[in-house]
Amino acid sequence: MSSTPTAWTRGEAEREAKAMFGNQALHPAAAALAGSHERAIDYIRQAPVIVLSANAGKLGRTAAHRARAYAGPPMRFICDRGAKLREVMTFYGCGYQLRALKPSVLHPVRWSVIYHLGRLPPSTLAQIIPESRTQQDVWLRALVRWTEHCERRCGNPWLRFDWAAVAFRAVARGHEDAVTTVADMVIAPGQSGNLIGPSFDEKWTLAQAEAAADRWHRALGRARAEQTAAHKLGIGFSDPVDYSPYPNSPLLIDGFDFVPLRSCEDLWAEGAAMRHCVGTYSPAVVQGRARIYSVQQGGRRIATLELGSPRQWSDDTPVPFRILQLKGPCNGKPPKAVFVAAEQFETMVRERIASGGRLRTAFPDIAATFSDEAAA
């Protein structure tokens, strides 16, 4: 522990402690702890999570009352005893490894997740806490999203939490909500009415779990829709539609892959993974009124693009399609870069068709189809 300042004032210690935390709900606990003893601020500097633990997820007046009653007095006693940091953290219910968490990522709504992280084996916890503040924030946000989704869907927020705590260290910024796709797969075996019960391997990485979830969504969509799709549209569930003169195979533009969704199965899988209704667009695709592409980056689905026209394409009366929709997960708005790439995709296709290279001269690998590819 660092040396005690020779000139200590309660007000300065309280102000320093509160300034460490961007979330104002933690200020009462921070002030109560720091103002209780001249050595208390040293503990807070070394392990900011102590403040969150003393707050215990409380908000508003409840947080202030709890801080006055339960935060300050015990800290004063601990400081008088000259306890070591590990003892302090044990008293406040914090895993010792949680001292690595930055104060700016600590929020009352994350307390239950952080508390359960502290129950993990110390060797595991020490290895999985990200070093940077930004990645810590992403990691905790993903874990909160997981627990909330599991609680809402099956009533057990801590389902496979130990696995998630390790795997979500790899979550990319901006993709925290994508963990619900894996959660649905994990929850499914315990839900009634599921046609397919997926297996789950605790050794999976996040990427492996996402690939398994994608395969499961495809199988689930196929099981539920194969009969209706085949009978109503006169086409097999996995039969690819010829998109000519539009691309029948993926095109890479500005780092984004535009993958054609050419079958009912492709559309169902996209809709299940992206949480929107593109799976119902099979009639428009089969009848030639729409061409739909999955915009992906590094194998991750980013957005869904619909090119379309009210009239059906034919060689006698060509109808140039235009962008009708570009939707992210849950029909959200994709990043600006996706819109720019989509416009370039539309322009490129129009130019290639207008130049006369309508088929294989424009797209030499046109025979390849998304449906023919093996699942990842």
C-alpha positions in Angstrom: 0.0 0.0 0.0 1.3 3.5 -0.8 2.3 5.8 2.1 -0.3 7.9 3.8 -0.3 11.6 2.9 0.9 13.8 5.7 -1.8 16.4 5.2 -5.1 14.6 4.7 -8.5 16.3 4.5 -11.8 14.5 4.3 -13.1 16.8 1.6 -10.2 16.3 -0.8 -10.3 12.6 -0.4 -14.1 12.5 -1.1 -13.7 14.7 -4.2 -10.9 12.5 -5.6 -12.9 9.4 -5.0 -16.0 10.8 -6.7 -14.0 12.1 -9.7 -12.8 8.5 -10.4 -16.3 7.3 -11.3 -18.2 8.6 -14.2 -21.4 7.0 -12.9 -22.9 9.4 -10.4 -24.8 6.7 -8.6 -21.5 5.5 -7.2 -20.5 8.9 -5.8 -22.2 8.5 -2.4 -20.4 5.2 -1.8 -17.1 6.6 -3.1 -17.4 9.7 -0.8 -18.5 7.6 2.2 -15.5 5.2 1.9 -12.9 7.8 1.1 -14.0 10.1 3.9 -14.1 7.5 6.5 -10.3 7.3 7.1 -7.1 8.8 5.7 -6.0 5.5 4.4 -9.2 4.6 2.6 -8.4 6.5 -0.6 -5.4 4.2 -1.1 -7.6 1.1 -1.1 -9.9 2.8 -3.6 -7.1 3.7 -5.9 -5.8 0.2 -5.9 -9.2 -1.5 -6.3 -12.0 0.8 -7.5 -14.4 -2.2 -7.6 -14.6 -1.8 -3.8 -16.8 1.2 -4.3 -19.2 -0.7 -6.6 -19.3 -3.6 -4.1 -20.1 -1.2 -1.2 -22.9 0.3 -3.4 -24.2 -3.2 -4.2 -26.1 -2.1 -7.3 -28.3 0.5 -5.5 -29.5 3.7 -7.1 -30.8 7.1 -6.0 -31.7 7.7 -2.4 -31.2 4.0 -1.6 -27.6 4.2 -2.7 -27.0 7.3 -0.6 -28.6 5.7 2.5 -26.7 2.5 2.1 -23.4 4.4 1.7 -23.9 6.3 4.9 -25.0 3.2 6.9 -22.8 0.4 5.5 -19.9 1.8 3.5 -18.1 4.2 5.7 -18.1 2.6 9.2 -16.7 -0.8 8.1 -13.9 0.9 6.1 -12.9 3.0 9.1 -12.6 -0.1 11.2 -10.6 -1.9 8.4 -8.2 1.0 8.0 -7.6 1.2 11.8 -6.6 -2.5 11.7 -4.2 -1.9 8.8 -5.7 -4.6 6.8 -4.1 -5.6 3.5 -5.9 -5.0 0.2 -6.9 -8.7 -0.2 -8.6 -8.6 3.2 -10.5 -5.4 2.3 -11.7 -6.9 -1.0 -12.8 -10.1 0.7 -14.8 -8.1 3.3 -16.6 -6.3 0.6 -17.3 -9.5 -1.4 -14.9 -8.7 -4.3 -12.7 -11.3 -6.0 -9.1 -10.1 -5.6 -8.5 -10.2 -9.4 -11.3 -7.7 -9.9 -9.0 -4.9 -8.8 -7.9 -4.7 -12.5 -11.3 -3.3 -13.5 -11.1 0.4 -14.4 -13.4 2.8 -12.5 -15.1 4.1 -15.7 -16.5 0.6 -16.5 -18.1 0.2 -13.1 -21.9 0.8 -13.1 -24.6 -0.3 -10.6 -26.4 -2.3 -13.3 -23.3 -4.4 -13.8 -22.9 -5.3 -10.1 -24.5 -8.7 -10.3 -22.4 -9.7 -13.3 -19.2 -8.5 -11.6 -20.1 -10.2 -8.3 -20.5 -13.5 -10.2 -17.3 -13.0 -12.0 -15.7 -12.8 -8.6 -16.9 -16.3 -7.9 -14.9 -17.8 -10.8 -11.6 -19.6 -10.0 -9.0 -16.9 -9.4 -6.6 -18.4 -12.1 -9.4 -18.2 -14.7 -10.5 -14.7 -13.7 -7.0 -13.4 -13.8 -6.6 -14.5 -17.4 -9.9 -13.3 -18.8 -10.1 -9.7 -17.6 -9.2 -7.5 -20.6 -6.4 -5.0 -20.1 -7.8 -2.0 -21.8 -10.7 0.1 -20.5 -12.5 -0.1 -23.8 -12.4 -3.9 -24.0 -13.4 -4.2 -20.4 -16.5 -2.1 -21.2 -17.3 -4.3 -24.2 -16.8 -7.5 -22.2 -19.0 -6.4 -19.3 -21.7 -5.0 -21.6 -21.8 -8.4 -23.5 -22.1 -10.3 -20.2 -25.0 -8.1 -19.0 -26.7 -8.6 -22.3 -26.3 -12.4 -22.0 -27.7 -12.5 -18.4 -30.6 -10.2 -19.2 -31.5 -12.3 -22.3 -31.2 -15.6 -20.5 -33.3 -14.4 -17.6 -36.1 -13.1 -20.0 -36.1 -16.3 -22.1 -35.7 -19.0 -19.5 -35.6 -17.4 -16.0 -32.0 -18.3 -15.4 -29.6 -15.3 -15.9 -26.5 -17.4 -15.0 -27.0 -20.1 -17.6 -23.6 -21.1 -19.0 -22.2 -17.9 -17.4 -18.8 -19.4 -16.7 -18.4 -20.2 -20.4 -19.7 -16.8 -21.4 -17.2 -15.0 -19.1 -14.3 -16.6 -20.9 -15.6 -16.6 -24.4 -16.9 -13.0 -24.5 -13.4 -11.7 -24.0 -13.3 -12.0 -27.8 -16.4 -9.9 -28.4 -15.7 -7.0 -30.8 -16.8 -3.5 -30.0 -20.3 -2.9 -31.5 -21.2 -6.6 -31.5 -22.2 -7.0 -27.8 -25.8 -7.6 -28.7 -24.9 -10.5 -31.1 -24.3 -12.8 -28.1 -28.1 -13.3 -27.9 -27.9 -15.4 -31.0 -25.7 -17.9 -29.1 -27.9 -17.5 -26.0 -31.0 -18.6 -28.0 -29.1 -21.8 -29.0 -28.0 -22.5 -25.4 -31.5 -21.9 -24.1 -33.3 -24.0 -26.8 -33.0 -27.5 -25.3 -35.0 -26.5 -22.2 -37.8 -24.8 -24.2 -40.9 -26.6 -25.2 -41.9 -26.7 -28.9 -38.4 -26.7 -30.3 -38.0 -29.0 -33.2 -34.3 -29.2 -32.9 -32.2 -29.5 -29.7 -28.7 -28.2 -30.4 -25.7 -29.6 -28.5 -23.3 -27.3 -26.8 -19.6 -27.7 -26.2 -18.1 -25.8 -23.2 -14.7 -25.8 -25.0 -16.1 -23.7 -27.9 -14.6 -20.3 -28.5 -17.0 -17.5 -29.3 -16.4 -17.9 -33.0 -17.2 -21.6 -32.8 -20.3 -21.0 -30.8 -21.5 -18.4 -33.3 -20.9 -20.8 -36.2 -22.9 -23.5 -34.4 -25.7 -21.0 -33.7 -25.8 -20.1 -37.4 -26.1 -23.8 -38.3 -28.8 -24.3 -35.7 -30.8 -21.3 -37.0 -30.6 -22.7 -40.5 -31.8 -26.1 -39.3 -34.6 -24.6 -37.2 -35.8 -22.4 -40.0 -35.7 -25.3 -42.4 -37.7 -27.6 -40.1 -40.4 -25.0 -39.6 -40.7 -23.7 -43.1 -39.7 -26.4 -45.6 -43.2 -27.7 -46.2 -44.9 -24.3 -46.6 -42.1 -23.0 -48.8 -42.1 -26.0 -51.1 -45.8 -26.2 -51.5 -46.6 -22.5 -51.8 -43.8 -21.5 -54.0 -43.3 -24.7 -56.0 -39.6 -24.8 -55.1 -37.4 -26.8 -52.8 -36.4 -25.2 -49.5 -32.7 -25.3 -50.4 -33.1 -24.8 -54.2 -31.1 -21.7 -55.4 -32.8 -19.1 -57.5 -30.9 -17.8 -60.5 -30.1 -14.1 -59.7 -28.8 -13.3 -63.3 -28.0 -10.7 -64.4 -27.3 -9.8 -60.8 -24.4 -11.6 -59.0 -25.0 -15.2 -58.1 -21.9 -15.4 -56.0 -20.4 -13.1 -53.3 -18.7 -9.8 -54.2 -16.2 -8.0 -52.0 -16.6 -4.2 -51.9 -14.7 -1.9 -49.4 -14.1 -4.8 -47.1 -17.8 -6.0 -47.1 -18.9 -9.2 -48.7 -22.3 -9.0 -50.5 -23.5 -12.6 -50.3 -26.5 -13.5 -52.4 -29.4 -15.1 -50.4 -30.7 -17.3 -53.2 -32.9 -19.9 -51.5 -35.6 -20.0 -48.9 -33.1 -21.5 -46.5 -30.7 -18.7 -47.0 -33.4 -16.1 -46.3 -34.7 -18.0 -43.2 -31.1 -18.2 -41.8 -30.5 -14.5 -42.4 -33.8 -13.6 -40.8 -33.2 -15.8 -37.7 -29.6 -14.5 -37.2 -30.5 -10.8 -37.9 -33.8 -10.8 -36.0 -35.9 -9.4 -38.8 -38.5 -10.6 -41.3 -36.4 -11.2 -44.4 -37.4 -14.9 -44.2 -40.9 -13.8 -45.5 -39.4 -12.4 -48.7 -39.1 -15.8 -50.4 -42.0 -15.1 -52.8 -40.4 -11.8 -54.0 -37.1 -13.6 -54.7 -38.7 -16.6 -56.4 -40.9 -14.4 -58.6 -38.0 -12.3 -59.6 -39.2 -9.1 -57.9 -36.3 -8.9 -55.4 -32.6 -9.8 -55.1 -31.4 -10.0 -51.5 -27.9 -10.0 -50.2 -26.3 -10.5 -46.8 -23.7 -7.9 -46.1 -20.9 -9.5 -44.1 -17.5 -8.7 -42.8 -15.1 -11.4 -41.7 -17.9 -13.9 -41.8 -20.1 -11.8 -39.5 -23.5 -10.6 -40.7 -23.7 -6.8 -40.6 -26.8 -5.9 -42.7 -29.3 -7.2 -45.2 -29.7 -5.5 -48.6 -32.8 -5.7 -50.8 -32.6 -4.7 -54.4 -36.0 -4.7 -56.0 -38.6 -3.4 -58.4 -42.4 -3.7 -58.5 -42.1 -5.5 -61.9 -40.5 -8.8 -62.7 -37.3 -8.9 -64.7 -37.4 -10.4 -68.2 -35.1 -10.3 -71.2 -37.8 -8.4 -73.2 -38.6 -5.7 -70.6 -35.5 -5.2 -68.4 -36.3 -3.5 -65.1 -33.2 -2.0 -63.3 -33.5 -2.8 -59.6 -32.6 -0.2 -56.9 -31.9 -0.3 -53.2 -35.2 -0.7 -51.4 -33.9 -1.6 -47.9 -30.7 -1.9 -46.0 -31.3 -3.1 -42.5 -29.0 -4.1 -39.6 -29.9 -6.5 -36.7 -33.4 -6.1 -35.5 -34.1 -3.7 -38.4 -31.6 -1.2 -36.9 -29.6 1.2 -38.9 -26.2 -0.2 -40.2 -23.0 1.8 -40.0 -22.5 4.6 -42.6 -19.7 2.5 -44.3 -22.2 -0.2 -45.1 -24.5 2.4 -46.9 -21.5 3.6 -48.9 -20.5 0.1 -49.9 -24.1 -0.8 -50.8 -24.4 2.2 -53.1 -21.1 1.2 -54.8 -22.4 -2.4 -55.1 -25.6 -1.1 -56.8 -23.6 1.1 -59.2 -21.2 -1.6 -60.1 -23.9 -4.1 -60.9 -25.8 -1.5 -63.0 -22.7 -0.6 -64.9 -21.8 -4.2 -65.6 -25.3 -5.0 -66.8 -25.4 -1.9 -69.0 -22.1 -2.6 -70.6 -23.4 -5.9 -71.9 -21.5 -8.2 -69.6 -24.7 -9.5 -68.1 -23.7 -13.0 -67.4 -20.5 -14.9 -67.1 -18.3 -12.2 -68.7 -19.3 -9.9 -65.9 -19.2 -12.5 -63.1 -16.9 -15.4 -64.2 -17.7 -17.4 -61.0 -21.4 -17.1 -61.4 -22.0 -20.8 -61.2 -21.0 -20.8 -57.5 -23.9 -20.4 -55.0 -24.2 -19.5 -51.4 -26.4 -22.5 -50.8 -23.7 -24.8 -52.1 -21.2 -23.7 -49.5 -20.6 -25.9 -46.5 -21.7 -24.5 -43.2 -18.9 -23.0 -41.2 
